Amino acid sequence: DSLMGDNEIQLAASNRGGKDTVTFNISVIKPLKVQIENLPPFCKDQSISFKNQTDTFGPLQLNWDFGDSITSKLESPWHTYSDTGNYRLRLIVRNVLNDADSAILPIRINFTPKADFRTITSCAGDTSILEDQSTVQSGKIQSYQWWVNGMLSSTNSVFKERYNTADTLKISYIATSDLGCSDTAASSVLVGG
């Protein structure tokens, strides 16, 4: 690392006819070492951000292969996998000297839950009940978030609340699987008078 950057090199040569010295300016750059940043979980039909973390001098040529016949040349692309399973993400990087390196990241794409809920009771003065009806093809629903009019109101699978007056509630419900994948269902619920 002590020679990284611009350096002046002198070459001295001598023979019977004399001696000569030539000075060269050279730049020493870091060896190319590809690094990929990713943040699990990886979920079907949800956009995933991949970031090139390669640390080297000068512009880079990038070639991402997501393992599903889709490629990208962007620095930090987004990609959506349309099916579950195991994939091999590959990033090939070339620097200004045409040196190349690559990295492979095995990833697993998990099922995304289908968030859903049903309203059991919604009359003013009675306890309104909203119940989780979410499904997921692999794993189980592990986390529940009930947002009512923009405020987190419950983290249970069943939401119960008494409303004394008629109102229209804006409900957003987020179901998250034990594999970290989530989905949101939203609806307006009328609390009748």
URJO-V33666 format. One line per field, one symbol per residue. ss: DSSP state (a for helix, b for strand, c for the rest). phi: phi as a letter, one per 20 degrees, with the letter a starting at -180 (. if undefined). burial: b if it has 9 or more other C-alpha atoms within 8 Angstrom, else e. A space follows every 10 residues. Layout:
ss=???
phi=???
burial=???
This chain:
ss=ccccbbbbbb bbbbbccbbb bbbbbbbbcc cccccbbccc ccbcccbbbc bbcccccccc bbbbbccccc bbcccccbbb ccccbbbbbb bbbbcccccb bbbbbbbbbb cccbccbbbb bcbcccbbbb bbccbccccc bbbbbbbbcc bbbbcccbbb bbccccbbbb bbbbbbbccc cbbbbbbbbb bbc
phi=.fefoecddd ddcbbfeqcb ccdddcdddf ffcfcddbcf edcgmcfded cfdfdbemfd ddcecencmd cbdffcfdbd eebepecdec cdccefemfc bbcdcfcdee fefdfbbcee bbcgndfecd cfcfcbfbnb fdcccdddln dfdacdfcdc bedecfadde dccddcefen ecbcdcaede efe
burial=eeebebbeee eeeeeeeeee eeeeeeebeb ebbbebeeee ebbbbeeebb bbebebeeee ebbbbbbeee ebbeeebebb beebeebbbb bbbbbbeeeb bbbeeebbbb bbbbbbbebe bbbbebbbbb bbebbbeeee bebbbbbbee eeebebeebe ebbebbeebb bbbbbbbbee bbbbbeeebb bbe
